[in-house]
Amino acid sequence: MASEWRALRSGESARERRGRLAQAHEAFVAGAVSTDDPASLERFAAQAELRPVVVESWLRSQRRTIDPFRAPEQPALTDEELAELRRIHPIARVLPVVQRLLFEEAGDSGLIVAVGDAAGRLLWLDGDPGLRSKAEDMGFRAGMDWSEAAVGTSAPGSALALDHAIQVLGAEHYNRAVHQWSCTAAPVHDPASGAIIGVIDVTGGDTAASPHILPLVEATLAAVEAELKLESLRALIDAERPGKTAASPRRAAPRLVVLGRDPALLEHDGGSAVVSGRHAEILLSLAAAPQGLGAAALAEQVYGTAGSEHTLRPELVRLRKWLAQQGAGIDLLSRPYRLSRPLRVDAVEALEALGRGAHRLALAAYEGPVLPGSAAPAIERLRAEVDATLRESMLQSAAAEPLFDYAQSWAPDDEQVWETLLQVLPPLSPKRARVVARLDQLAREP
């Protein structure tokens, strides 16, 4: 691994480095660093000996207005959702590899091992029991969201954001509650599609960011991805074996992940795969019309112009072939065009959660606008509906905590949201100063 991804240089003391990092973090979050001036920012990073990947992650965290003084509290997944995701997630099939190579080692070494999904939600944790209890105090437990969008700089979240293994030491974390911890994490890829399907993380004291942890995590990652490839080959061989009559287990409905993603991701029992832009638009259009659509109506949903059927039909042929190759358990039928079984969509699930008043759950599931790069009419309508419904629900519910999270992550420039937040916060809330400061800043902006 190149030096920029390592937390410590050769022979460097973690204790000395921690002190310099703490001072740099304090100056950055206090606003003592001119982040709008590249030359000034570069001098600050050089003087503090900050790695570029850390500075860039801090900037992303700041732009998202993540509170560096607030540890995560609300889980992103309910117990039922966590159990279901554990059941269908592709890493579940190869979890014994992680257990054999990391979990047992972590328990003996005073470390924690976490395995998360592609969205940064922690699914499994194991390791030193005492350390796990302390980690729970800062929200590091199964079901929590540890993506960069949720907590700022951390090894699991930044590894997913950068698609690269990374170490984070002490105050390199953006959240001050995590400064006593260090970690090493690497993203897990689907061997067939190359898509990120999860992340493996080792967390603890300084040992968790020491050089010898890297080979261990990388070896585990290689073994996991190799085992996933073997699993796919075994499934292919079983499917082609003549005379095979054993009943297949009931498969969970496939799920299309489109919130904040471009391209989309199709999750299914056999794994996950990146979906090209046009194919995602077709799948979303058909998922919204379970009774099916004629060629003209579907072309209108996808292309926005009449008479595009001749362009649509070759895409449908390619999509039908791609679905069969992926073994996703869903087929594209014709006359009219429709899907052979229901297709779950994370954006629709978020709308359903808002409809039943589960504002925290919907906010936790929201990773950004639906397919932000798409101009298909069906996508633009769903995108606008989700964003408008989420905003209105946040304003109407007027609960301080979810509204504060929403304002920081998704409405940094929405003056009405910040004004409403100021009204609903308790008079002695420490967050009021931050809200007032943001409103003053918005008032000064042209």
C-alpha positions in Angstrom: 0.0 0.0 0.0 1.3 3.5 -0.9 2.4 5.6 2.0 -0.6 8.0 1.7 -2.9 5.2 2.7 -0.8 4.2 5.8 -1.4 6.0 9.1 2.3 5.9 10.2 5.5 6.3 8.4 8.3 3.7 9.0 9.7 4.1 12.5 7.2 6.9 13.4 5.7 6.9 17.0 1.9 6.7 17.2 2.0 8.7 20.4 3.8 11.6 18.9 1.7 11.6 15.8 -1.5 11.6 17.9 -0.5 14.9 19.5 0.1 16.6 16.2 -3.1 15.3 14.7 -5.2 16.5 17.7 -3.9 20.0 17.3 -4.5 20.0 13.5 -8.1 18.7 14.0 -8.9 21.3 16.6 -7.7 24.1 14.3 -9.6 22.7 11.3 -13.0 22.3 13.1 -12.6 25.7 14.8 -12.4 27.4 11.5 -8.8 28.5 11.9 -7.9 27.1 8.5 -8.9 28.9 5.3 -10.4 26.0 3.4 -11.3 28.2 0.4 -7.6 29.0 -0.2 -5.8 26.0 -1.7 -2.3 27.4 -1.0 -3.2 28.1 2.7 -4.8 24.7 3.0 -1.7 23.0 1.5 0.6 24.9 4.0 -1.6 23.8 6.9 -1.5 20.2 5.8 2.3 20.3 5.3 2.9 21.9 8.7 0.6 19.4 10.5 2.0 16.5 8.4 -1.6 15.6 7.4 -2.0 13.1 4.6 -3.9 14.4 1.5 -6.5 11.7 1.7 -7.3 12.8 5.3 -7.5 16.5 4.4 -9.8 15.8 1.5 -12.0 13.6 3.7 -12.2 16.4 6.3 -13.3 18.8 3.5 -16.0 16.4 2.4 -17.2 16.1 6.0 -17.2 19.8 6.4 -19.2 20.4 3.2 -21.7 17.9 4.5 -21.9 20.0 7.7 -21.3 16.9 9.8 -21.1 17.7 13.5 -17.6 16.7 14.6 -18.6 16.7 18.3 -21.6 14.4 18.0 -21.3 10.6 18.0 -23.9 8.7 16.0 -26.9 7.6 18.1 -29.7 6.3 15.9 -29.3 3.0 14.1 -29.7 3.0 10.4 -31.3 -0.5 10.5 -34.1 -1.9 12.7 -33.5 -5.3 14.2 -35.7 -6.9 11.6 -33.9 -5.1 8.7 -30.5 -6.0 10.1 -31.5 -9.7 10.3 -32.8 -9.7 6.8 -29.8 -7.9 5.4 -27.5 -10.4 7.2 -29.5 -13.2 5.7 -29.3 -12.1 2.0 -26.0 -10.3 2.0 -23.4 -12.1 -0.2 -20.7 -11.8 2.5 -22.9 -13.9 4.8 -22.0 -16.9 2.7 -18.2 -16.4 3.2 -18.4 -15.1 6.8 -16.5 -18.2 8.1 -13.5 -17.0 6.2 -13.5 -13.7 8.1 -14.1 -15.5 11.3 -11.2 -17.8 10.7 -8.7 -15.2 9.7 -9.8 -12.1 11.7 -12.4 -12.7 14.4 -10.4 -15.2 16.4 -7.2 -13.1 16.0 -9.0 -9.9 17.1 -10.3 -11.5 20.2 -6.8 -12.4 21.3 -5.3 -9.1 20.3 -7.7 -6.6 21.9 -9.3 -5.6 18.6 -12.7 -5.4 17.0 -13.5 -6.7 13.5 -16.5 -5.2 11.7 -18.1 -6.2 8.4 -20.4 -3.7 6.7 -22.4 -3.4 3.5 -21.7 -1.1 0.5 -23.7 1.7 2.2 -21.4 1.7 5.2 -24.0 0.0 7.5 -22.3 -2.3 10.0 -23.7 -5.9 9.8 -21.4 -8.0 12.0 -19.0 -7.2 14.8 -16.8 -9.5 16.8 -13.6 -9.4 18.8 -12.6 -8.3 22.3 -15.7 -8.1 24.5 -14.6 -5.3 26.7 -13.5 -3.2 23.7 -16.8 -3.8 22.0 -18.7 -2.5 25.0 -16.7 0.7 24.9 -17.1 1.0 21.1 -20.9 0.8 21.5 -20.7 4.1 23.5 -19.6 5.9 20.4 -22.2 4.2 18.2 -19.9 1.5 16.7 -22.3 -1.4 16.7 -24.3 -3.6 14.3 -27.0 -1.7 12.4 -25.3 1.7 12.6 -24.3 3.8 9.6 -20.5 4.4 9.4 -20.3 5.9 6.0 -18.5 9.2 5.4 -21.8 10.9 4.8 -22.9 9.9 8.3 -19.9 10.2 10.5 -17.2 11.8 8.4 -13.7 10.4 8.2 -13.3 6.9 9.4 -11.6 3.8 8.0 -14.7 1.9 6.9 -16.5 5.0 5.6 -13.5 6.4 3.8 -12.5 3.0 2.4 -15.9 2.8 0.7 -15.8 6.5 -0.4 -12.4 6.1 -2.0 -12.7 2.4 -3.0 -9.3 1.7 -1.4 -7.9 0.2 1.7 -7.0 2.9 4.3 -5.8 3.4 7.8 -7.1 6.2 10.1 -5.2 7.0 13.3 -6.7 8.9 16.3 -7.6 12.5 15.5 -7.6 11.8 11.8 -11.2 10.8 12.4 -13.5 13.8 11.8 -15.7 12.9 14.8 -14.0 13.8 18.0 -15.8 10.9 19.8 -13.6 8.5 17.8 -10.2 10.1 18.5 -9.2 7.5 21.0 -9.6 4.8 18.4 -7.7 3.8 15.3 -8.7 1.5 12.4 -7.8 -0.2 9.2 -10.4 -1.0 6.5 -10.7 -2.3 3.0 -13.6 -2.5 0.5 -14.9 -5.9 -0.6 -15.7 -6.3 -4.3 -18.0 -8.7 -6.2 -15.5 -10.7 -8.2 -17.8 -10.9 -11.2 -18.9 -7.3 -11.6 -16.2 -5.5 -9.6 -18.9 -3.6 -7.7 -18.3 -2.8 -4.0 -20.5 -5.0 -1.9 -19.1 -4.3 1.6 -16.2 -3.4 3.8 -14.0 -5.2 6.4 -12.6 -3.1 9.3 -10.3 -3.7 12.2 -10.8 -1.2 15.1 -9.0 -0.7 18.4 -6.1 1.3 19.9 -3.0 2.3 18.0 -2.4 -1.4 17.1 -5.3 -1.2 14.8 -3.5 1.2 12.5 0.0 -0.4 12.8 1.7 -1.6 9.7 1.4 -5.3 10.5 -2.4 -5.1 10.4 -2.5 -4.2 6.7 -1.2 -7.5 5.4 -3.7 -9.3 7.7 -6.7 -7.3 6.4 -5.5 -7.6 2.8 -5.0 -11.4 3.1 -8.5 -11.7 4.5 -9.9 -9.5 1.7 -8.2 -11.7 -0.9 -9.5 -14.9 0.7 -13.1 -13.5 0.9 -13.2 -12.4 -2.7 -11.7 -15.7 -3.8 -14.3 -17.6 -1.8 -17.1 -15.5 -3.4 -15.8 -16.4 -6.8 -15.7 -20.1 -5.9 -19.3 -19.8 -4.6 -20.4 -18.4 -7.9 -18.6 -21.1 -9.8 -20.2 -23.8 -7.6 -23.6 -22.3 -8.2 -23.0 -22.3 -12.0 -21.9 -25.9 -12.0 -24.9 -27.0 -9.9 -27.2 -25.2 -12.2 -25.8 -27.0 -15.3 -25.6 -30.4 -13.7 -27.9 -32.8 -15.7 -30.8 -34.4 -13.8 -30.6 -31.9 -10.9 -34.1 -31.9 -9.4 -33.5 -30.7 -5.9 -35.9 -27.8 -4.9 -34.2 -24.4 -4.7 -34.7 -22.4 -1.5 -37.1 -19.6 -1.6 -35.3 -16.5 -2.8 -35.7 -13.0 -1.4 -37.0 -10.4 -3.9 -34.2 -8.6 -5.7 -33.6 -5.0 -4.7 -32.5 -2.0 -6.8 -30.4 0.6 -4.9 -30.7 4.0 -6.6 -30.5 6.6 -3.8 -27.4 8.6 -4.2 -26.0 6.0 -6.7 -25.1 6.5 -10.3 -24.9 3.8 -11.6 -27.4 1.8 -9.6 -26.8 -1.5 -7.8 -28.9 -4.6 -8.1 -28.8 -6.8 -4.9 -30.0 -10.4 -5.0 -29.5 -13.7 -3.3 -26.6 -14.5 -5.7 -24.7 -11.3 -5.0 -24.9 -7.8 -6.4 -24.1 -6.1 -9.7 -23.7 -2.6 -11.1 -26.6 -1.7 -13.4 -26.0 0.6 -16.4 -27.8 3.9 -16.5 -30.4 3.0 -19.2 -31.0 -0.5 -17.8 -31.6 1.0 -14.3 -34.1 3.5 -15.8 -36.0 0.6 -17.5 -36.1 -1.5 -14.3 -37.3 1.5 -12.3 -40.1 2.2 -14.8 -41.2 -1.4 -14.8 -41.0 -1.7 -11.1 -43.5 1.1 -10.8 -45.9 -0.6 -13.3 -46.3 -4.2 -12.1 -49.1 -4.8 -14.7 -46.7 -3.9 -17.5 -46.2 -1.2 -20.1 -46.5 -1.2 -23.8 -43.4 -0.3 -25.9 -44.6 3.3 -26.5 -45.4 4.0 -22.9 -42.1 2.5 -21.7 -40.2 4.5 -24.2 -41.9 7.6 -23.0 -40.9 6.9 -19.4 -37.3 6.2 -20.3 -36.6 8.6 -23.2 -39.2 11.3 -22.8 -40.1 11.5 -26.4 -42.7 9.7 -28.6 -41.5 7.3 -31.3 -38.5 6.0 -29.4 -39.5 2.4 -29.5 -36.9 1.5 -32.1 -34.2 2.7 -29.7 -35.8 1.0 -26.7 -36.1 -2.5 -28.1 -32.4 -3.3 -28.5 -31.9 -2.1 -24.9 -34.6 -4.5 -23.7 -32.8 -7.4 -25.5 -29.6 -6.5 -23.8 -31.3 -6.1 -20.4 -33.0 -9.5 -20.7 -29.7 -11.1 -21.5 -27.9 -9.3 -18.7 -30.5 -10.3 -16.1 -30.1 -14.0 -17.1 -26.3 -13.7 -16.9 -26.5 -12.3 -13.4 -28.8 -15.0 -12.1 -30.7 -12.3 -10.3 -33.9 -14.4 -10.2 -35.9 -11.9 -12.2 -36.8 -12.0 -15.9 -38.0 -9.4 -18.4 -41.3 -10.4 -20.0 -43.0 -8.9 -23.0 -46.5 -8.1 -24.3 -46.7 -6.0 -22.3 -43.2 -5.4 -21.0 -43.1 -6.3 -17.3 -40.9 -8.0 -14.6 -41.5 -11.6 -13.7 -41.5 -10.8 -10.0 -41.6 -7.8 -7.7 -38.5 -5.7 -7.6 -37.8 -3.8 -4.4 -36.5 -0.3 -4.8 -34.7 1.5 -1.9 -36.3 4.9 -2.9 -39.8 3.4 -2.8 -39.0 1.8 0.6 -37.9 5.3 1.8 -41.2 6.7 0.7 -43.1 3.9 2.5 -41.2 4.6 5.7 -42.1 8.3 5.5 -45.7 7.4 4.9 -45.9 5.5 8.1 -44.1 8.2 10.1 -40.7 6.4 10.3 -38.8 9.6 9.7 -35.5 8.4 11.2 -35.5 5.2 9.3 -36.2 7.0 6.0 -33.5 9.6 6.7 -31.0 6.8 7.5 -31.8 5.1 4.3 -31.5 8.2 2.2 -28.1 8.3 0.6 -28.8 11.1 -1.9 -31.1 11.8 -4.9 -32.4 9.0 -7.1 -29.9 8.3 -9.9 -28.6 11.9 -9.9 -27.2 11.8 -13.5 -30.4 10.5 -15.1 -32.8 12.7 -17.1 -35.4 10.0 -17.8 -38.9 11.3 -17.0 -39.7 8.3 -14.7 -36.5 8.9 -12.8 -37.0 12.7 -12.5 -40.5 12.2 -11.1 -39.4 9.6 -8.5 -36.3 11.8 -7.6 -38.5 14.9 -7.1 -41.1 12.9 -5.1 -38.6 11.4 -2.7 -36.7 14.7 -2.2 -39.9 16.7 -1.7 -41.6 14.1 0.5 -38.5 13.8 2.7 -38.1 17.6 3.1 -41.8 18.1 3.9 -41.8 15.2 6.4 -38.8 16.6 8.1 -40.4 20.0 8.4 -43.7 18.7 9.5 -42.4 16.2 12.1 -40.3 19.0 13.5 -38.5 16.6 15.8 -35.2 18.2 16.6 -32.8 15.3 16.2 -33.8 14.0 12.7 -34.3 17.6 11.5 -30.8 18.5 12.6 -29.4 15.5 10.8 -31.4 16.3 7.7 -30.2 20.0 7.8 -26.6 19.0 8.1 -26.5 16.3 5.5 -29.0 17.3 2.9 -30.2 20.9 3.4 -27.1 22.9 4.2 -28.4 25.9 2.1 -32.1 25.6 2.9 -32.9 28.6 5.1 -36.4 27.4 5.9 -35.1 24.1 7.3 -32.5 25.9 9.5 -35.1 28.4 10.7 -37.5 25.6 11.6 -34.7 23.8 13.4 -34.0 26.9 15.5 -37.7 27.0 16.6 -37.8 23.4 17.7 -34.5 23.0 19.4 -34.7 23.3 23.2 -33.6 26.7 24.6 -30.4 25.3 26.2 -29.4 22.9 23.4 -25.7 23.2 22.4 -26.8 22.9 18.8 -28.5 26.3 18.8 -25.1 28.1 18.4 -24.3 26.1 15.3 -27.8 26.7 13.8 -27.6 30.5 14.5 -24.1 30.6 12.9 -25.4 28.8 9.8 -28.3 31.1 9.4 -26.0 34.1 9.7 -23.8 32.7 7.1 -26.8 32.1 4.7 -28.0 35.6 5.3 -24.5 37.0 4.2 -24.4 34.8 1.1 -25.5 36.5 -2.1 
